């Protein structure tokens, strides 16, 4: 994929992907409602931006409101780490009356918890679809990321199958296996070939507690810079890397 414009990293506070794009000579910026890492270039409510742009792009409503999508061109790329709090395996398990977290609750409270989670999941699902719909209708290239464990909501409930499934992220230098799916819209992934082994035990950093929780208050799972670089080169740029020191693994 050729990127003549800029990469817009949605829902990324850590700056990991942004900084790796910049190292590769591609301008990139982060967008998120929080800035707990001091890396967020645009502190903005992305959900609000998606809703307002959806009204303009899809519903055709007249609006004087300018959104971040107005400045994103067809030469750019969006990489969206869409919040998985209601799509992941833990959330799926929380739809059951027998889940461990509900063991001290009355049956009435369990039902209320499940219905609340179902409502929130529907909200997040609609926002993900609206975000992609905006990009499809405006010709904007976007890659959306989300977990791909045994039980994830998007496995059987999304608008198309993933373009790439990375079943073991450690092979590309990440901290954990964490199977992950990537959906490419208005673009196609390149062929990946980087395999990286690291026998040293790495310690994962955790985000600080959010001052303003917003809709997603959980600490973020970190991605290693090695993984970000290898993923970008393998599936976005199609760039073969020249490693000067080979692994002895």
C-alpha positions as CSV (number, residue, x, y, z in Angstrom):
1,X,0.0,0.0,0.0
2,X,1.3,3.5,-0.9
3,X,0.5,6.2,1.6
4,X,1.1,9.6,0.1
5,X,-0.7,11.4,2.9
6,X,-0.9,10.8,6.7
7,X,-1.9,8.0,9.0
8,X,-4.6,8.7,11.5
9,X,-4.4,6.4,14.5
10,X,-7.9,6.3,16.2
11,X,-8.3,5.2,19.8
12,X,-4.5,5.0,20.4
13,X,-3.1,6.8,23.4
14,X,0.2,5.0,23.6
15,X,1.6,6.4,20.3
16,X,3.2,3.0,19.5
17,X,1.9,2.6,16.0
18,X,2.1,6.4,15.3
19,X,5.7,6.5,16.3
20,X,6.6,3.5,14.2
21,X,4.9,5.1,11.1
22,X,6.9,8.2,11.7
23,X,10.2,6.3,12.0
24,X,9.3,4.8,8.6
25,X,9.0,8.3,7.1
26,X,5.2,8.5,7.1
27,X,3.5,11.3,9.0
28,X,1.1,10.0,11.7
29,X,-1.1,11.4,14.5
30,X,-3.1,9.9,17.4
31,X,-6.8,10.6,18.3
32,X,-8.4,9.6,21.6
33,X,-10.6,11.0,24.3
34,X,-7.8,10.5,26.8
35,X,-4.1,11.3,27.0
36,X,-2.7,9.2,29.8
37,X,0.5,8.6,27.9
38,X,1.2,12.1,26.8
39,X,1.1,11.0,23.2
40,X,-2.4,11.9,22.0
41,X,-2.1,14.6,19.3
42,X,-5.9,15.2,19.2
43,X,-7.8,14.8,22.4
44,X,-11.3,14.3,21.0
45,X,-14.5,12.3,21.5
46,X,-14.2,10.0,18.5
47,X,-17.7,8.6,19.1
48,X,-19.2,12.0,18.9
49,X,-17.2,12.7,15.8
50,X,-18.4,9.5,14.2
51,X,-22.1,10.2,15.0
52,X,-21.9,13.8,13.6
53,X,-20.1,12.6,10.4
54,X,-22.5,9.8,10.0
55,X,-25.4,12.2,10.0
56,X,-23.7,14.2,7.2
57,X,-22.3,11.4,5.1
58,X,-24.9,8.7,5.3
59,X,-28.1,10.5,6.3
60,X,-27.4,13.5,4.2
61,X,-28.2,16.0,6.9
62,X,-27.0,19.6,6.4
63,X,-24.6,20.6,9.1
64,X,-22.1,23.4,9.7
65,X,-20.2,21.2,12.2
66,X,-16.7,20.3,11.1
67,X,-15.4,16.8,12.0
68,X,-12.0,15.2,11.9
69,X,-13.1,13.3,8.8
70,X,-13.3,16.6,6.8
71,X,-9.5,16.7,6.9
72,X,-8.8,13.1,6.0
73,X,-8.1,12.5,2.3
74,X,-8.0,9.5,0.0
75,X,-4.2,9.6,0.2
76,X,-4.4,9.0,4.0
77,X,-5.0,5.9,6.1
78,X,-7.0,5.4,9.3
79,X,-5.8,2.7,11.7
80,X,-8.6,2.2,14.2
81,X,-8.0,0.3,17.5
82,X,-11.7,0.2,18.1
83,X,-12.5,-0.4,21.8
84,X,-13.2,-4.1,22.4
85,X,-14.7,-3.9,25.9
86,X,-18.1,-5.2,24.7
87,X,-16.8,-7.5,21.9
88,X,-14.1,-9.5,23.6
89,X,-14.3,-13.0,25.1
90,X,-14.7,-11.7,28.7
91,X,-17.7,-9.6,27.6
92,X,-19.2,-12.6,25.9
93,X,-18.9,-14.6,29.1
94,X,-20.6,-11.8,31.0
95,X,-23.8,-12.4,29.0
96,X,-24.3,-15.6,31.0
97,X,-26.3,-15.8,34.2
98,X,-23.6,-18.1,35.6
99,X,-20.6,-15.9,35.1
100,X,-18.3,-15.6,38.1
101,X,-18.7,-11.9,38.5
102,X,-22.5,-12.3,39.1
103,X,-22.2,-15.0,41.8
104,X,-23.1,-12.6,44.7
105,X,-25.9,-10.9,42.8
106,X,-29.6,-11.6,43.0
107,X,-31.2,-13.0,39.9
108,X,-32.9,-9.6,39.3
109,X,-29.5,-7.8,39.3
110,X,-28.0,-10.4,37.0
111,X,-30.7,-9.9,34.4
112,X,-30.2,-6.1,34.7
113,X,-26.4,-6.4,34.2
114,X,-26.9,-8.6,31.1
115,X,-29.4,-6.2,29.6
116,X,-27.1,-3.3,30.3
117,X,-24.2,-5.0,28.6
118,X,-26.4,-6.0,25.7
119,X,-27.4,-2.3,25.2
120,X,-23.9,-1.1,25.4
121,X,-22.7,-3.7,23.0
122,X,-25.3,-2.7,20.5
123,X,-24.2,1.0,20.9
124,X,-20.5,0.1,20.3
125,X,-21.3,-2.2,17.4
126,X,-23.3,0.6,15.7
127,X,-20.5,3.0,16.2
128,X,-18.0,0.6,14.6
129,X,-20.3,0.1,11.6
130,X,-20.9,3.8,11.3
131,X,-17.2,4.5,11.3
132,X,-16.6,2.0,8.5
133,X,-19.6,3.2,6.6
134,X,-18.3,6.8,6.6
135,X,-15.0,5.6,5.2
136,X,-16.6,3.4,2.6
137,X,-18.8,6.2,1.3
138,X,-16.1,8.8,1.3
139,X,-13.4,6.6,-0.2
140,X,-11.2,6.7,2.9
141,X,-8.9,3.8,3.6
142,X,-9.2,2.2,7.0
143,X,-7.9,-0.7,8.9
144,X,-9.8,-1.7,12.1
145,X,-8.3,-3.9,14.8
146,X,-10.1,-6.1,17.4
147,X,-9.3,-9.3,19.3
148,X,-10.0,-12.7,17.7
149,X,-10.0,-15.2,20.6
150,X,-12.3,-18.3,20.8
151,X,-15.3,-16.3,21.9
152,X,-15.6,-12.8,20.4
153,X,-18.8,-11.1,19.3
154,X,-17.4,-9.9,16.0
155,X,-16.6,-13.5,14.9
156,X,-20.2,-14.2,13.8
157,X,-21.6,-10.7,13.9
158,X,-19.7,-8.3,11.7
159,X,-20.2,-6.8,8.2
160,X,-17.5,-8.8,6.6
161,X,-14.8,-11.3,7.5
162,X,-11.4,-10.1,8.6
163,X,-8.8,-9.4,6.0
164,X,-5.9,-10.6,8.3
165,X,-5.9,-12.8,11.4
166,X,-2.7,-12.7,13.3
167,X,-3.0,-15.8,15.5
168,X,0.2,-15.4,17.4
169,X,1.5,-11.9,17.8
170,X,4.6,-13.0,19.7
171,X,6.0,-14.2,16.4
172,X,6.1,-10.6,15.3
173,X,7.7,-9.4,18.5
174,X,4.7,-8.6,20.7
175,X,4.4,-9.2,24.4
176,X,1.7,-11.9,24.3
177,X,0.1,-14.2,21.8
178,X,-3.2,-12.3,21.8
179,X,-4.9,-13.4,18.5
180,X,-6.1,-10.3,16.6
181,X,-8.2,-9.6,13.5
182,X,-7.8,-6.7,11.1
183,X,-10.4,-5.5,8.7
184,X,-9.2,-3.6,5.7
185,X,-11.7,-1.4,3.8
186,X,-11.0,0.5,0.6
187,X,-7.6,-1.2,0.6
188,X,-6.0,-4.6,0.8
189,X,-3.3,-6.0,3.0
190,X,0.2,-6.8,1.6
191,X,1.8,-10.1,2.1
192,X,3.6,-10.5,5.4
193,X,6.9,-12.2,5.8
194,X,8.6,-10.9,9.0
195,X,9.0,-13.5,11.8
196,X,10.7,-12.3,15.0
197,X,11.7,-14.4,18.0
198,X,12.8,-12.9,21.3
199,X,13.8,-15.2,24.1
200,X,14.1,-12.4,26.6
201,X,11.2,-12.0,29.0
202,X,9.5,-8.7,28.4
203,X,7.5,-6.8,31.0
204,X,4.4,-5.2,29.8
205,X,3.7,-1.6,30.7
206,X,0.2,-0.6,31.9
207,X,-1.6,2.7,31.3
208,X,-2.2,4.9,34.3
209,X,-5.7,5.1,35.7
210,X,-7.8,7.4,33.6
211,X,-8.8,10.8,35.1
212,X,-11.9,10.8,33.0
213,X,-13.1,7.3,32.2
214,X,-15.5,7.9,29.4
215,X,-17.2,4.9,27.8
216,X,-14.2,2.7,28.1
217,X,-12.4,2.9,31.5
218,X,-10.2,-0.2,31.4
219,X,-6.5,0.0,31.3
220,X,-5.1,-0.4,27.8
221,X,-3.3,-3.5,26.6
222,X,0.1,-2.3,25.3
223,X,1.6,-3.3,21.9
224,X,5.3,-3.6,21.6
225,X,7.1,-1.2,19.1
226,X,8.6,-4.3,17.4
227,X,5.2,-5.7,16.7
228,X,3.9,-2.4,15.4
229,X,6.8,-2.0,13.0
230,X,6.6,-5.6,11.8
231,X,2.9,-5.4,11.3
232,X,3.2,-2.1,9.3
233,X,5.9,-3.5,7.1
234,X,4.2,-6.8,6.6
235,X,0.6,-5.9,6.0
236,X,0.4,-2.2,5.2
237,X,3.6,-1.2,3.3
238,X,4.7,-4.6,2.0
239,X,8.2,-3.6,3.0
240,X,10.9,-6.3,3.5
241,X,13.1,-5.5,6.5
242,X,16.8,-5.9,6.5
243,X,17.8,-7.3,9.9
244,X,21.5,-7.0,10.5
245,X,21.5,-9.5,13.4
246,X,19.7,-12.7,13.0
247,X,18.0,-14.5,15.9
248,X,19.6,-17.7,17.3
249,X,16.2,-19.1,18.4
